Amino acid sequence: MLVIDRQDYKLYVKIKDMKSPSDMKAVYFVREELDKDDNILLINTYEFFIDKNDMKTLAKVLNDYE
């Protein structure tokens, strides 16, 4: 899912099922910095392995943030 889509910066969140343990998800936050010609200058990926309860907690924390 594309979260931020600017000319110079993009942020994606990708969620994938894990084979083992099967009750967990791999959550990737991927940021891309781009130059004025849309060439990628930098990519950073932050990877987390969380279960359903932790996913709900994360969603609540992000939703309640002010």
N, C-alpha and C positions, 0 to 999 in steps of 0.2 A: 504494500500500500504506500503510495506516495503521500507524504505528510507535508513537505515544503517543496515548492517548485518555483524557484527564482532563476533568473538568468545566470547568476553566479554561484548558486548553492542549491543542492537538492538533499532531501532527507527521506529515506525509505524505511519502512518497518516490514520485515519479512518474518513469517511464522511458519515453521515446518514441524511435522510430526517426527518423533524420534523412534527408532526401532527398539532401542533398549536404553533405559527403561521406557516402556511404551506409554506410561501415564504422563510423560513429560513432553514439553515442546521446546524446540530451539527457537529463540527469538533473536533476530538480528536487527540492529539499528545501523544503517549504512548512510554515511554522509559523503557527498561528492562536492568538491569545489571545482568550478569551471572558469576558464578564461572567456574573453569576449567572443571567441570563435567557437564556443561550446566544446573545447578540448578539456578533458579532465586533467586537473592539476594535482589533485590529491583525493584519495579515497581512504576512509577509516571505517572499520566494521567493529561493532561492539556486540559480542555474542553472549547470550544468557540461556541457561537451561532451567526451566521452571515448570512446576506442575500446575494443575488447574486452579488450585486455591491461591497460589502465588500470582497467577495471571489475573485473578479477580482482584487481589490486593493491589497489584500494579495499576490496573485500570482505575481503581478507586482513588489511588494516590494521584494519578495524573488528572483524573476528572475533578478532584477536589482542590487541586493546586490553584492558588490565587496569587 
